[in-house]
């Protein structure tokens, strides 16, 4: 029972109540509860099972606490099931259609009495919606297109899968007629681990010419909609792309709005309203006077806060911190001095140690750590491996190679290599690479026992997740973080695009505990050294600064700082 699952129930409850026209304060309470639950770095299910007081959590009152207990104990929420029974299946998907809010959906349902989404789609195609008050032909077309997209939704693309399409589209649009500037916005700009679509914001003197040009992109398989200032297409691989073109003077406001997240934008809107402003995709206004719109920084400054980097815009405390002018100076890729977890052809890498070292030097690194994966029967191979690294270190003058190893944590918490062997290495990573389905208690005990070993330095890919393939292992992170801090062990952010482990939420929690990190490409080839930037993006989402990451240090400083 994950926090995300519980939060999803409260989100759906709030959405259905909004469609039904219920008390807005009750709706807001469920929305706030969902946001808090989703961002918790520990399991709310464990709190329930241990009998802890849920009302101690922010935004969790007595009634919501009772509902959480019901969800944890039964796997469902009766109130939500009752609400769902009142509406056609899939009705919540309509909320994702631009221009269609809860009031519109309620009007549609009460006027047309449709029983399925397919039926509503048919009504749209038959032009039965446009004459309803508050709708019209354009919104009717959006509804039909939105339902079609809903039927094919569920496809999400890893950030790394969307990245080449984003770059190609960006370069393509920079050549559009009358174009001034283009930015890939949305979850891609916020560096989410995966994206459902690409949102692009552009400024141009003649938006319609840019729209015409955009729809001729060679990879477009289907044009969903095409207007004077906006268009939606689907690429050959199924990736949806939304383009919005605005005046140059409105670009900052549009970019802020379409970068999101929705929670961040809503929170900013509420803050602006309380200060006597109005903010939307066209600008920040006081009355009818525009205060700021051309760039994002001036909008944030007009609201009395620092510019908030896109990676932090998740409504997880960044607004309050920015209002105090105290945002972290986020880590940059240029700060990384070396890559501390590489695999060579001694285990399952495809490049030699010398090839990896040469490529790392070309990237401007001062050092690397080769951390191949060995078992207890690989003693002869380990000996040759250590000798080769020592020989290369005698050859290189201004570059160093750490002798490292990744060791399996066995099911009982012991390590796959003996202490005698571990003493031979400069840096030792431990990792869960098997028995992923142990209970939370067993898995936590496994890690805690492993952390007692005096020769370890870091935990590799803490949650062992593979995005879209394998869920994270269950752990008591609060207990584990206390032990990691006590032992001064480092946490790795693994930059492999199908891992990006650990999550941004856990990274932030560990940072504020005082835990230090290493960001590594975990490359198994020369080409994969370029994965480092994915890990840096993940670190930025977790609020990490240069001082939080040890491989931002020069070699001698790192050598003396390693635990």
Secondary structure, DSSP 8 states (H G I E B T S, - for coil): --HHHHHHHHHHHHHHHHHHT--HHHHHHHHHHHHHHHH-SS-HHHHHHTT--GGGSTT--HHHHHHHHHHHHHSS-HHHHHHHHHS-TTGGGGGGSTT--HHHHHHHHHHH---SHHHHHHHHHTT-STTSTT--HHHHHHHHHHHHHHHTTT--EEHHHHHHHHHHHHHHHTTSTTEEEEEE-HHHHTT-SEESEEEEEEEESSHHHHHHHHTT-TTEEEEEEE-SSEEEEEETTS-EEEEEEE-GGGHHHHHHHHH--HHHHHHHHHHHHHTT-EEETTEEEETTEEEE-S-HHHHHHHTTS----GGG-SSSSHHHHHHTT----B--GGG--EEEEE--TTTT-SS-HHHHHHHHHHTT-SEEEEEEE--TT-HHHHHHHHHHHHHHHHH-SS-EEEEEEEEEB-TTS-BSS-HHHHTT-SEEEEE--S-TT--HHHHHHHHHHHTT-TT--EESSTT--BTTTB------HHHHHHHHHHHT-EEEEE--TTT-BS-HHHHHHHHHHT--EEEE---SSSGGGGGHHHHHHHHHHTT-BGGGBGGGS-HHHHHHH--
